[in-house]
Amino acid sequence: MERTTLGELGTKKGEAVSVSGWIDVRRDHGKVLFLVLRDRSGTVQAVVKDGSDAFPVAQSVREQWVVQAEASVVERPEKMRKDEQNGDIELVISTLTVLSQAHELPFDMDAELNLDTLLDYRPLTLRRDRERAIFKVQAAIVAAYRTFLTAEGFTEFQAPKFVGDDAEGGGNIFKVEYFKDRYAYLATSPQLYKQIMVGVFERVFSIGNVFRAEKHATTRHLNEYTSLDVEMGFIEDHTSIMNMEERYMRFLMQHLEETCVHEFALLGATIPRIPATIPRMKLREAQALITEQTGKDCLNEPDLEPEHERWLCEWAQKEHSSDFIFITHYPTAKRPFYTYEDETDPGFTKSFDLLFRGVEITTGGQREHRLDTLIEKLTAKGLRPENFGFYLQAFKYGLPPHGGWGMGLERLTQKLLGLENVKEATLFPRDMNRIDSRLSETDDALEN
């Protein structure tokens, strides 16, 4: 008999089916055993009665065992129905086959787990309803990203992860010793390559891992994360990029409303509303507002402190009913060499950060497309143009005014779902203390 997924059972009432999956719950009631089965499409309650061929096997099975069952789909009595998936039906199992046994779990699947336990047993904790909901939402974010940008005429490309020099011009990079007569680095961004690709497809996007060798252990940073990148040509200025991202965010929230309402409810989170226009403010205007409203002078700071980002998001919510706010015009000293300087505001760039629920989730802006100016900016940052010769070819042979953004997938997921730590929104987090297991301890997971 062909396998039926549990999500299809509602259309099979009164029929015999073959199902396969994991045992999430086992309850022994003497002559009747109740099982909750799980597969990729959902869950269902199953009943095994004494006297059936399945009963001796069912007495031996435990949580997380993998089984295959032949069963009948029956309707539950009216008073026993539940308002949930397959809440009006159950399976009556006639035969049960064990496909794989499982050891006893080292924790209760429904327990409140601390972060280290959550990550030390990641292959197991990812099976929990909570974690599956988190990464269902994350998958929906990526799906919406591809759908929206493809409809807007963007072409996806795959950027390399080994690079010849650091796009950001900073020191927090992983150095790789392998290539002949020189070092390579793990990419902190696909920036240089997506600018090159503007000369090929005009509008491009990339989804891939990037790496930051920063020595931190905070709730908002990772050493490896997934970057959602965009670059587009023939723009007016940085506001063209902001307008495009605003439209994506509106599209994303609609997509989440259509596909992930159950997951948001399970996690106790709310899908944000996007106002007609996300509020926009220059950095200096934001700093003046913070200083005026809080009495804390930050007028001469080159960037926003985390507490200032939180304050601005609270202000945007209060004054504009927006969980989002764009902050523009960061100083040239704080932005990479390729960032376009505002001709009408010397010393400040046509760049932006998008803040969301207290944290920056996107950095973007217009890029410098004029070759001579770009070389001057490279040199002014203490970088050697000859190290960027491959990249500069694109500008030597013509690029239009262009710009884009980079967005952290895990941080966006974290803030959408109200998670305390970005590592909870990361399948397999890497930071200075962890590569799968904690680096300070021996991994004894197999012994348990």
C-alpha positions as CSV (number, residue, x, y, z in Angstrom):
1,M,0.0,0.0,0.0
2,E,1.3,3.4,-0.9
3,R,2.3,5.7,2.0
4,T,-0.2,8.4,3.1
5,T,1.3,11.4,5.0
6,L,-0.5,12.4,8.2
7,G,-1.5,15.7,6.7
8,E,-3.6,13.9,4.1
9,L,-5.6,11.8,6.6
10,G,-8.5,14.2,6.6
11,T,-9.4,13.2,3.1
12,K,-9.2,9.5,3.9
13,K,-11.9,9.0,6.5
14,G,-13.2,5.4,6.6
15,E,-10.3,4.2,4.5
16,A,-7.4,1.9,5.2
17,V,-4.0,3.6,5.0
18,S,-0.3,3.0,5.4
19,V,1.5,5.6,7.5
20,S,5.1,6.1,8.6
21,G,6.8,8.4,11.1
22,W,8.1,8.9,14.6
23,I,6.4,8.2,17.9
24,D,6.1,11.6,19.7
25,V,3.9,10.3,22.6
26,R,3.1,6.9,24.0
27,R,0.4,6.3,26.6
28,D,-0.4,2.9,28.1
29,H,-4.0,2.3,29.2
30,G,-3.8,-1.4,29.8
31,K,-5.8,-3.0,27.0
32,V,-5.5,0.1,24.8
33,L,-2.3,2.0,23.8
34,F,-2.4,5.5,22.5
35,L,0.4,6.8,20.2
36,V,0.9,10.2,18.7
37,L,2.7,9.8,15.4
38,R,4.6,12.6,13.6
39,D,5.9,13.0,10.1
40,R,6.8,15.9,7.9
41,S,3.2,17.0,7.4
42,G,2.0,16.9,11.0
43,T,0.7,14.6,13.8
44,V,-2.2,12.3,14.6
45,Q,-3.4,10.2,17.5
46,A,-3.4,6.5,16.9
47,V,-5.0,3.7,18.9
48,V,-3.7,0.1,19.3
49,K,-6.1,-2.3,20.9
50,D,-5.4,-5.6,22.7
51,G,-6.0,-8.5,20.4
52,S,-4.7,-6.9,17.3
53,D,-1.5,-8.0,15.6
54,A,0.0,-4.6,16.4
55,F,-0.5,-4.8,20.2
56,P,2.6,-6.8,21.2
57,V,4.8,-4.6,19.1
58,A,3.1,-1.4,20.4
59,Q,3.8,-2.6,24.0
60,S,7.6,-2.4,23.3
61,V,7.8,0.9,21.4
62,R,8.9,4.2,23.0
63,E,9.2,7.9,22.1
64,Q,11.2,8.6,19.0
65,W,11.1,5.1,17.6
66,V,10.4,5.1,13.9
67,V,7.5,3.0,12.8
68,Q,5.3,2.0,9.8
69,A,1.7,1.2,10.4
70,E,-1.3,-0.2,8.6
71,A,-4.5,1.5,10.0
72,S,-8.0,2.6,9.5
73,V,-8.9,6.3,9.6
74,V,-11.9,6.7,11.9
75,E,-13.8,9.8,13.1
76,R,-13.6,10.6,16.8
77,P,-16.8,10.9,18.9
78,E,-18.1,14.4,18.9
79,K,-17.2,15.1,22.6
80,M,-13.6,13.9,22.0
81,R,-12.8,16.1,19.0
82,K,-10.2,18.8,19.3
83,D,-9.6,22.1,17.4
84,E,-6.2,21.1,16.0
85,Q,-4.8,19.2,13.0
86,N,-6.5,15.8,12.7
87,G,-8.5,16.7,15.8
88,D,-11.6,15.0,14.4
89,I,-10.0,11.7,13.5
90,E,-7.7,9.0,14.8
91,L,-6.0,6.0,13.5
92,V,-6.9,2.4,14.6
93,I,-3.7,0.5,13.9
94,S,-3.9,-3.1,12.8
95,T,-0.2,-3.9,12.1
96,L,2.9,-2.1,13.4
97,T,6.4,-2.4,12.1
98,V,9.5,-1.0,13.9
99,L,11.8,0.7,11.4
100,S,14.3,2.1,13.9
101,Q,14.6,1.9,17.7
102,A,15.7,4.9,19.8
103,H,17.4,5.3,23.2
104,E,15.7,7.0,26.1
105,L,15.8,10.7,25.7
106,P,18.2,12.6,28.0
107,F,15.4,15.2,28.7
108,D,11.7,15.7,28.5
109,M,10.7,17.0,25.1
110,D,8.2,19.4,26.7
111,A,10.6,20.7,29.4
112,E,11.9,24.3,29.5
113,L,15.6,23.8,28.4
114,N,18.5,26.2,29.0
115,L,20.4,27.4,26.0
116,D,23.4,25.0,26.4
117,T,21.1,21.9,26.7
118,L,19.1,23.2,23.7
119,L,22.3,23.3,21.6
120,D,24.3,20.4,23.0
121,Y,21.4,18.1,22.0
122,R,20.6,19.9,18.8
123,P,19.9,16.8,16.7
124,L,17.2,16.0,19.2
125,T,15.8,19.4,20.3
126,L,15.2,20.3,16.7
127,R,12.4,17.7,16.7
128,R,10.4,19.6,19.3
129,D,7.3,21.5,18.2
130,R,8.9,24.8,19.3
131,E,12.1,24.4,17.2
132,R,10.3,23.0,14.2
133,A,8.1,26.1,14.3
134,I,11.1,28.5,14.4
135,F,12.7,26.9,11.4
136,K,9.4,26.6,9.5
137,V,9.2,30.4,9.8
138,Q,12.8,30.8,8.8
139,A,12.2,28.7,5.7
140,A,9.1,30.8,4.9
141,I,11.3,34.0,5.1
142,V,13.7,32.6,2.5
143,A,10.9,31.3,0.3
144,A,9.3,34.8,0.3
145,Y,12.7,36.4,-0.4
146,R,13.1,34.3,-3.6
147,T,9.6,34.7,-4.7
148,F,9.5,38.5,-4.3
149,L,12.8,39.3,-5.8
150,T,12.4,36.9,-8.8
151,A,9.1,38.7,-9.5
152,E,10.9,42.0,-9.4
153,G,13.3,40.9,-12.1
154,F,16.2,39.8,-9.9
155,T,18.5,36.8,-10.7
156,E,19.9,34.7,-8.0
157,F,23.6,33.9,-8.0
158,Q,26.0,31.9,-5.8
159,A,28.8,34.0,-4.3
160,P,32.2,32.4,-3.4
161,K,33.1,32.0,0.3
162,F,36.8,32.1,-0.2
163,V,37.8,35.7,-1.1
164,G,41.1,37.4,-1.9
165,D,40.5,40.4,0.4
166,D,38.0,41.6,2.9
167,A,35.1,43.6,1.4
168,E,34.5,45.5,4.6
169,G,38.1,46.6,5.0
170,G,38.2,45.5,8.6
171,G,40.3,43.1,10.7
172,N,37.6,40.7,11.9
173,I,38.1,38.0,9.3
174,F,39.1,34.4,9.2
175,K,42.4,33.9,7.5
176,V,43.0,30.7,5.4
177,E,46.4,29.3,4.6
178,Y,46.1,27.2,1.5
179,F,46.5,29.2,-1.7
180,K,49.8,29.7,-3.4
181,D,51.9,32.6,-2.1
182,R,49.1,34.4,-0.4
183,Y,46.3,34.2,2.2
184,A,42.7,33.9,1.4
185,Y,39.8,34.8,3.7
186,L,36.4,33.5,4.6
187,A,33.9,36.1,3.1
188,T,32.3,38.6,5.5
189,S,29.9,39.5,2.7
190,P,29.3,38.7,-1.0
191,Q,29.5,42.5,-1.5
192,L,32.2,42.7,-4.2
193,Y,30.7,39.9,-6.2
194,K,27.2,41.2,-6.2
195,Q,28.4,44.5,-7.5
196,I,30.2,42.7,-10.3
197,M,27.0,40.9,-11.1
198,V,25.1,44.1,-11.5
199,G,27.1,44.4,-14.7
200,V,25.8,41.0,-15.8
201,F,22.1,40.9,-14.7
202,E,21.5,44.4,-13.4
203,R,19.4,43.1,-10.5
204,V,20.8,40.2,-8.4
205,F,20.4,38.5,-5.1
206,S,22.3,36.0,-3.1
207,I,21.5,33.8,-0.1
208,G,24.5,32.3,1.6
209,N,26.7,32.0,4.7
210,V,29.2,34.7,5.7
211,F,31.8,34.7,8.4
212,R,32.9,37.2,11.1
213,A,35.9,36.5,13.3
214,E,34.7,38.8,16.1
215,K,35.5,37.7,19.7
216,H,32.1,38.1,21.1
217,A,29.5,36.0,23.0
218,T,26.3,38.1,22.9
219,T,22.7,37.3,22.3
220,R,22.8,39.0,18.9
221,H,26.0,37.9,17.2
222,L,27.3,34.8,15.4
223,N,30.6,33.9,13.8
224,E,28.7,32.3,10.8
225,Y,25.3,33.4,9.7
226,T,23.1,33.5,6.6
227,S,23.1,36.7,4.7
228,L,20.2,37.7,2.5
229,D,21.8,40.1,-0.1
230,V,20.5,42.3,-2.9
231,E,22.2,44.5,-5.4
232,M,20.4,46.5,-8.2
233,G,21.5,48.9,-10.9
234,F,20.1,52.1,-12.3
235,I,18.9,53.5,-9.0
236,E,18.2,57.1,-8.1
237,D,20.0,56.9,-4.8
238,H,19.8,55.0,-1.5
239,T,16.1,55.6,-1.2
240,S,15.5,53.3,-4.2
241,I,17.0,50.5,-2.1
242,M,15.0,51.4,1.0
243,N,11.8,51.5,-1.1
244,M,12.5,48.0,-2.4
245,E,13.2,46.6,1.0
246,E,10.0,48.2,2.4
247,R,8.1,46.4,-0.3
248,Y,9.8,43.1,0.5
249,M,8.9,43.4,4.2
250,R,5.3,44.1,3.3
251,F,5.3,41.0,1.0
252,L,7.0,38.9,3.7
253,M,4.4,39.8,6.4
254,Q,1.6,38.8,4.1
255,H,3.3,35.6,3.2
256,L,3.8,34.8,6.9
257,E,0.1,35.5,7.6
258,E,-0.8,33.0,4.9
259,T,1.7,30.2,5.8
260,C,2.8,30.5,9.4
261,V,-0.1,31.6,11.7
262,H,0.1,28.4,13.6
263,E,3.8,28.7,14.2
264,F,3.5,32.3,15.4
265,A,0.7,31.3,17.8
266,L,2.7,28.3,19.1
267,L,5.6,30.6,19.9
268,G,3.4,33.4,21.3
269,A,4.7,35.9,18.7
270,T,2.9,38.4,16.6
271,I,3.4,39.2,12.9
272,P,4.3,42.9,12.7
273,R,2.3,45.3,10.6
274,I,4.0,47.5,8.1
275,P,2.9,51.1,8.0
276,A,2.2,52.9,4.7
277,T,5.8,54.2,4.9
278,I,8.4,53.0,7.3
279,P,9.8,56.1,9.2
280,R,13.1,57.4,8.0
281,M,15.6,59.6,9.8
282,K,19.2,60.7,9.4
283,L,21.6,59.5,12.0
284,R,22.2,63.0,13.3
285,E,18.5,63.7,13.6
286,A,18.1,60.4,15.5
287,Q,20.9,61.3,17.9
288,A,19.5,64.8,18.4
289,L,16.1,63.2,19.3
290,I,17.6,60.7,21.7
291,T,19.6,63.5,23.4
292,E,16.6,65.7,23.7
293,Q,14.2,63.0,24.9
294,T,16.6,61.1,27.2
295,G,19.1,63.7,28.3
296,K,21.9,61.3,27.2
297,D,24.2,63.2,24.8
298,C,25.2,61.1,21.8
299,L,25.4,63.9,19.2
300,N,29.1,63.3,18.4
301,E,29.0,59.5,18.2
302,P,29.7,57.9,14.8
303,D,27.2,55.1,15.3
304,L,24.2,54.0,17.4
305,E,24.7,52.1,20.6
306,P,22.4,49.1,21.2
307,E,20.4,51.0,23.8
308,H,19.9,53.8,21.2
309,E,18.6,51.3,18.6
310,R,16.1,49.9,21.2
311,W,15.0,53.4,22.1
312,L,14.4,54.4,18.5
313,C,12.4,51.3,17.8
314,E,10.2,52.1,20.8
315,W,9.8,55.6,19.6
316,A,8.9,54.5,16.1
317,Q,6.3,52.1,17.5
318,K,4.8,54.8,19.7
319,E,4.8,57.7,17.2
320,H,4.3,55.8,13.9
321,S,2.9,52.4,14.9
322,S,5.9,50.8,13.3
323,D,8.2,48.1,14.5
324,F,10.7,49.3,11.8
325,I,12.7,52.5,11.3
326,F,15.3,53.4,8.7
327,I,18.4,55.4,9.9
328,T,20.4,57.0,7.1
329,H,23.6,59.0,6.5
330,Y,26.2,57.3,8.6
331,P,29.7,58.9,8.5
332,T,32.1,57.9,5.7
333,A,34.5,56.8,8.4
334,K,32.1,54.2,9.7
335,R,31.1,52.7,6.3
336,P,33.2,50.6,3.8
337,F,35.1,52.1,1.0
338,Y,32.5,51.3,-1.7
339,T,29.7,53.4,0.1
340,Y,28.6,56.5,-1.8
341,E,29.2,59.9,-0.2
342,D,26.3,62.3,-0.3
343,E,27.4,65.3,-2.4
344,T,25.0,67.5,-0.5
345,D,26.1,66.3,2.9
346,P,29.9,65.9,2.8
347,G,31.3,63.4,5.3
348,F,28.1,61.4,5.3
349,T,27.0,58.5,3.2
350,K,23.9,57.6,1.2
351,S,23.6,54.5,3.4
352,F,21.1,53.1,5.9
353,D,20.4,50.6,8.6
354,L,17.0,49.1,9.1
355,L,16.2,48.7,12.8
356,F,13.5,46.2,13.8
357,R,12.2,45.6,17.4
358,G,15.3,47.1,18.9
359,V,18.1,45.8,16.7
360,E,19.7,46.5,13.3
361,I,18.7,43.7,10.8
362,T,19.8,45.3,7.5
363,T,22.7,47.5,6.4
364,G,22.6,48.9,2.9
365,G,22.9,51.9,0.6
366,Q,24.1,53.3,-2.6
367,R,27.6,52.2,-3.9
368,E,30.3,54.2,-5.6
369,H,30.2,53.3,-9.3
370,R,32.9,55.8,-10.6
371,L,36.2,54.0,-11.0
372,D,38.5,56.9,-10.1
373,T,36.5,57.8,-7.0
374,L,36.4,54.2,-5.9
375,I,40.2,53.9,-6.1
376,E,40.6,57.1,-4.1
377,K,38.3,55.7,-1.4
378,L,40.1,52.4,-1.4
379,T,43.4,54.2,-0.8
380,A,41.9,56.5,1.8
381,K,40.9,53.4,3.8
382,G,44.4,52.1,3.8
383,L,43.7,49.4,1.3
384,R,45.8,48.6,-1.8
385,P,43.9,48.9,-5.1
386,E,46.1,46.2,-6.7
387,N,44.5,43.7,-4.2
388,F,41.1,44.5,-5.7
389,G,42.1,44.4,-9.4
390,F,39.7,41.6,-10.2
391,Y,36.8,43.5,-8.7
392,L,37.8,46.8,-10.3
393,Q,37.5,45.4,-13.8
394,A,33.7,45.7,-13.5
395,F,34.0,49.4,-12.9
396,K,36.7,50.0,-15.6
397,Y,34.2,48.7,-18.2
398,G,31.1,50.4,-16.9
399,L,28.7,50.0,-14.0
400,P,25.5,52.1,-13.5
401,P,24.6,53.8,-10.3
402,H,23.7,50.9,-8.0
403,G,23.1,49.8,-4.4
404,G,21.8,47.1,-2.2
405,W,21.5,45.6,1.2
406,G,22.7,42.7,3.4
407,M,20.2,41.2,5.9
408,G,20.9,38.6,8.6
409,L,18.4,35.8,8.3
410,E,18.9,34.5,11.9
411,R,18.6,37.9,13.5
412,L,15.4,38.6,11.5
413,T,14.0,35.3,12.6
414,Q,14.9,36.0,16.2
415,K,13.2,39.4,16.3
416,L,10.1,38.2,14.4
417,L,9.6,35.4,16.9
418,G,10.6,37.3,20.0
419,L,13.5,34.9,20.9
420,E,15.9,35.9,23.6
421,N,19.1,34.7,21.7
422,V,19.9,34.7,18.0
423,K,21.4,31.2,18.5
424,E,17.8,29.9,19.1
425,A,17.1,31.0,15.5
426,T,20.2,29.3,14.2
427,L,20.1,25.6,13.2
428,F,23.7,24.9,14.2
429,P,25.3,28.0,15.8
430,R,29.0,28.8,15.6
431,D,30.5,31.2,17.9
432,M,33.8,31.5,19.8
433,N,32.5,28.9,22.4
434,R,30.8,26.4,20.2
435,I,31.1,24.3,17.0
436,D,28.1,22.0,17.5
437,S,29.3,21.1,21.0
438,R,30.8,23.5,23.5
439,L,34.5,23.9,22.9
440,S,35.3,23.9,26.6
441,E,33.9,20.4,27.2
442,T,34.3,16.9,25.7
443,D,31.4,16.0,23.6
444,D,29.9,13.0,25.3
445,A,26.5,13.1,23.6
446,L,27.0,9.6,22.1
447,E,27.6,8.1,25.5
448,N,24.3,9.5,26.8
